[in-house]
Amino acid sequence: DEELWLRLLHPEDQEIFNHGLIDALQSDQESIVYELRMRHKAGHFVPVLSRGFITRDENGNPLRVSGTNMDLTERYRVQELEDLRMFLLEMLTGSLALQEIMANIVGKLESLIPESLCSILLVDKDAKICLGAAPNFPDFYNRALEGQSVGVGIGSCGNAIATRQRTIVEDINSHPFWSNFKEVASEAGLASCWSEPIISSANKALGSFAIYHRGPAVPTDHHIKIIEMTAHFTAHAIELKRAEGDIKLAAKVFEQSHEGFLITDDKRKIIMVNQSFTTITGYTEAEVLGKSSDMLSSGQHEESFYQNIWASIKEKGFWQGE
């Protein structure tokens, strides 16, 4: 049934297919091949490889068209995961700030999970929720979550962070985890929430992903793969950017401190000093770099004093004193 066939096609594919079929019938083609989207009984569209075979009479006039459809869903899913992996690697290795990375990842996740609203929530040192990225949520909803405690049974994200386990809530309105938040969720038009913890390399919860829908919903196996991969790479991004921030802070302290710092290699050769060091000692940077730290010995201390200095450095990574 030609009308039924056309009704099942995605609206954006109908014109392309019609033109291709007409051109094929008017030529001497014996077959046509298209990748199309066909409506499933459940309402969503399925990618298919459609092959049409044209039967003609002895004069070359078309008599009928028969065909086959092959489901391409799995192939598309494999490609989708590979595209996601490449996108996340780009985020991880680029120069964007953490806030931009999280916003981009949330947008990507929403594009891969139809009709979803996604956010990243982080947890601070006091086990309180702080907003990472939630660009498509109303402000009142984000404010309601900010500063909330995490804990077992406290919302989807609070539970996921506390237990470091995925938490799926199909229906917010009836789930006990949401008893204190279902009114604000309803006001925001949110009906389900899946939460995936973001786990550090030290197995600590850094935060969680939240994937909401406007109606009750549960994730498919493919959704789970998407969410797991995204959470894994996001954990790396958070740790990397925080480490970069620590390094910048340490460098700033080194340069601006009023205390004199020097750094040596494992052979006690001076490889770096700060401005305060040159002010205190009178030596310029050029005069000390590459020299042994022994040059700074005053001759007023016994050998055991210096042994204790290097023992402290070996054990603690630093020494300070007079």
Secondary structure, 3 states (H helix, E strand, C coil): CHHHHHHHECHHHHHHHHHHHHHHHHCCCCEEEEEEEEECCCCCEEEEEEEEEEEECCCCCEEEEEEEEEECHHHHHHHHHHHHHHHHHHHHHCCCCHHHHHHHHHHHHHHHCCCEEEEEEEECCCCEEEEEECCCCCHHHHHHHCCCECCCCCHHHHHHHHHCCCEEECCHHHCHHHCCCHHHHHHCCCCEEEEEEEECCCCCEEEEEEEEECCCCCCCHHHHHHHHHHHHHHHHHHHHHHHHHHHHHHHHHHHHCCCCCEEECCCCEEEEECHHHHHHHCCCHHHHCCCEHHHHCCCCCCHHHHHHHHHHHHHHCCCCCC
